[in-house]
Amino acid sequence: MTMVAEIPGFIQVFSDGTVKRFSPKISSSPTTITAAAASFKSRDVVIGPSKSISARIFVPLDDGKESHSRLPVLVYFHGGGFCFGSTTWPGYHSFIGGLCVTSRSIVLSVDYRLAPENRLPAAYEDCYSSLKWLAGQGAAGGEPWLQNADLSSVFLSGESAGGNIVHNLGIRLQREPVGGLRVRGLVLIHPFFGSEARMKEETGHESMAELTATDTLWRLSLPEGADRDHPFCNFERVELSESEWWGFPRVAVFLAGKDLLRIREAAYGAFLKSKAVEEVTVVTAEGEVHAHNVLYPHSEATKLLQSQIAEFMNRPR
């Protein structure tokens, strides 16, 4: 048995199909966290037992007590190149808990099936299923922690691969809307895109290690036989009609100044603007690295990101 792919510190794939993932110590749930800057509770739920789709719900508290007012819902998809990561990782738990407090929203953070055992579109299917599940929870008899959810005010967010998922769900929802939900906005944090052609800024020697890692992740996650010009990876290959682009939700794209992926992320924002999407906001955190919100969930840069997302969500409709 030989190793056929590796992202050091995260995943190893072997010739017999065995996959070894390296994960940090998880944050258990249920939890209730109350501090000067944040107060929330969380619990885990099962969405799709047959596909092992689970999620963690985060609810903000007021002075230690749950709010009984109707709250918007943010559905979050974690990163990890589609091959690793989990909402149970401490960085996600802290970031999303803080985000639910800052934005005064209920957050449903989804754990989808991972590649290479489950190649795309498995992650997209799982995350779309999570939206259908959410749509059925607002009525009596549904998930108790979602009874105050305002399903007419839903936002989709995620970082890295999760940002890619947000984009691809936005595409699918133009053709297959989920009844009972109104998606008002998409929030992409350091989204993961690519193509066979290298962009000029990606060709420097210092970029090779990062490019090798991202190429490996795409090789492990794309459908068998597909290359990086597949629409799942290359957003320019997506085919939507003019009217479908006009119906696309408003979008916020957050970049990190020290992230190699920022080049494509900025191009993605420009691409959406060229399609006359209703509203496209692109914000760069200078001096920050890819997924800094998960690596450093208590940093000032992450607090600013949480505030910017909250501002985007709370803009007048």
N, C-alpha and C positions, 0 to 999 in steps of 0.2 A: 504494500500500500504506500503510495507516494502522495505528497502534498501538491495539489494542482493550482491552488490560489490562496493568497494570504493578504490580509490587511493587518499588519502587526499590531498586536494589542487588542484586536477586535474579533477577527474571524479567521479560521483556517478551513479549507475545503480539501478533501482527500479523494483519491482516484476511485475509491469504492462508493463515493457519494456521502460519506460521513462528513458532518459539519461540526466544528468545534467553535463555540462562541465564548468570548471572554466578557463578562458583565460585572459592573460594580455591584456592591452590596445594595439590595433593593430597599426602597422605602415602603413599609407595610401600610395597609389600609384595612379597617377604618382608622382615620386619624382626625383629631381636632387640634388645630394649632392657633394659639392666640398670643399675639405679641403687639408691641406698640405700632409696628408697621403693617401687620397682616393678621387677619383672623378668618379662618376658613375651616371647613370640615370636608372629609373625603371618604368615599367608599367605592368598592369594586363591584361591578355587575357583569353578567354574562349576556352577550348580545346574540351570538350565533353558536350554540353548543356543538353543532355538527362540524363547524369550521374552526373551532377554538378562537372565536372572536370575543374579546373581552374589552372592558373600558373602565376607567376610573372617573367618577363624578366628583367635581369640586363645587362646593356651595359657599358663598361668602356669608359671614356672620356679622351681626350688628351687636356690639357690646356683649359678645359671647352667645347671642341668641340668633337663631335663623331668621332671615328676613322673610316676611310673608307677602311682600309685594311681588308683582310679576316681573321677572328678570329676563333679559335677552339670553340667548344660548350661543356659546362659542364651541364649535366642535374642533378638536385639536388632533393633529396627526404627527407623530414623532418622526425624527430623522433617523439616519443610519444607512443611507444608500440602499434602502429596501432589504438589507441583509442582516441588520442587527438593530438594537435599540428597543426600548420599552418605556411605556408611561410610568412603570414602577421604579425606574432609575431615579436616584435622589435629585439630580439636576432638573429633570422634568417635573418631579413632584413639587420642588420648591418654586420653579419658574411659573408653572401653571397655577399653583395655589396663590402665588402673589398676583398673577394676572387676573384671576377670578375676583380678587378683592379690589384691585385697582379699577377694573372695568365694571364692577358691580354686575357680574354675569355668572350664570351657571356654565361650567365648562365640562364637556364630555370628551375625555382624552382616550383615544381608541388605540388598542393593540391589535394590529392586523397580522396576517400570516406573512412570513418572511421568505425571501429567496436565499439560496437557490432551490430549496426544496419546493417552494411555491413561487414560480416566476410570474412576472406581470402578465396578465392584468389581475392576478389574485389580490394584491393589495388594494387596487382600485375597487374591485368587486366587494371586498370586505368593508371598505370605508363607505361605499354607496349603500351597502346593507345597514351600516350603522345609522345612516340618515333615515332609512325606512323604519328602522326600529325606533328611533327617536320620535318620528311622526306618530307612532302609536302609543306613546307613553303619557301624553297630556291628559287623556281621559281618565275618569274614575277607574280604579283597578290597575292603573299603570304604575310605573316606578314612582314610589312616594317622593323621592328627592327631586323629581321633575314635575311635580304637580303645580309649582309656581313658575314653570318655564313658559316664556312667551315665544311660541313657535312661529309667530309672525315676524320675529326679529332674530334670525339665525345668521351666524357668521361662521365661515370655515377658515381655519388657520393651521399652520404647520411650518416647521423649519427643515431645510435641506430636502431630503426625499419627501418629507411631509408637505413642503411647499409645492413640490411637483404634483403630489396627490391632489392638493387643493386646486391647482390649475386643471388637471385632468377631470376632476369632478365638476368643476365649473363648465367644462366643455360638455360633459355628459348631461348635466342638468338642463342645458338648452334644448336637448332632444328628449330627455326622459325626466321631467320634473317629478319631485316627490310630493304627492298630495299631502296637504296638511302642514307643509313647511314653506316659509318664505325666506329664501337666502338673500340677505341684504348686502353682503359684502364678503370679499375674499382677502385674507391677510397672509401674504407669502413672506416668510423669513428665510433669507439666504437660500432660495429655491435651487434645486438640483436639476440642471438641464445639460445638454451636450449636443454634439454632432460629430460626424466623421471628420469634417474639416476643422482644423485648428484656427482659432482667432489669433490675430497678430500678437496680442498681449499674452497668449498662452505658450508661446514658443521659446521663452527664455530658459536658460539652463536651470535656474532656481525653481522653475515650475515643474520639472520632470517628475519628481517624486509624487507631487499632488496629482498630476495627470495620470501617472501609472495607477495610483489608487482609485481614481474616479473611473478610469477605463476598466479596471478589474470589477468594480461594483456594477457597472453597466453590463459587462460580459456575464456576470452571475445573475442579473435580475431581468434583463430583457428576454422576450420569447426566444426559444431556440431558433437559430438561423437569422435573427434580426441584428442589424447593426445600429450605430448611434444616430442614424438618420430616421429611425422609426419615430412616429409621432409621439410615442410615450416619452421620448428623450428630446427630440428636436421640435420645439414648439412651432417652428416655421412650417412644419409639414402637416399641421392640423388643418382640416378642411371644415370650415363653417361658412354658412351663407352670410351675406351682409346683414340681413335682418337678425340672425342669431347672434352676431357680434354686437349689434345694437342692444340686444336683450341681456348681454353679459353683465353680471353684477359689478358694482364699483370695486376697485382693486387698490390695495396698498402693498407695495413691494419694499422690503427692508433689506439693505445691503450692509456688508461689513467691509471697511476700508482695506483690511489686510487679507481679504478672502479672494483667492484666485477666481472663484465662481462669480464674483461681482461683475465681471465683464459681460458674461451672458445674462446675468440678472438685470443689468442696466439695459441690455439689448431687448430683453423680454418686456420691460416697461415701455420702451420705444415701439415695440411691435404692437402692443395693445393699443397705444395711442394712435398708431397708423390704421387700426381697425375701428376707430371711432367708438371705443368703449366709453361708457358714460363718464367715468371718473377714474383716473389712474394717478396715484401718488407714489413717488419713488423717494426714499429717504436713505441716506448713507450714514452709518456710524463710523466716522473716521477713526483709525487706529485700532479697530476691533477685529477679532478673528472670526472665522466661520463657527457658527453655533455658540457664540460667546454667551448667549442667553441660557444655555444648558451647562456649559463649562463653568460659568461664573454667575450663578443665578441671583446672587445678592449684590452684584456690582452696581455702581452708579449707572453704567451704560445699560444694564439690563432693566433697572428701574425706569430709566428714560424710555426704553423700548416699550415697557408695559404701559406707561402713560401715553405714548404715541398711539398704541393700539387702542387704548380706551378712548382717546379723542376721536379716532377714526370711527369707532363703533357708535359713539354718541353724537355724531354730527346730525343736524336736522335731516329728516327723511325727505 
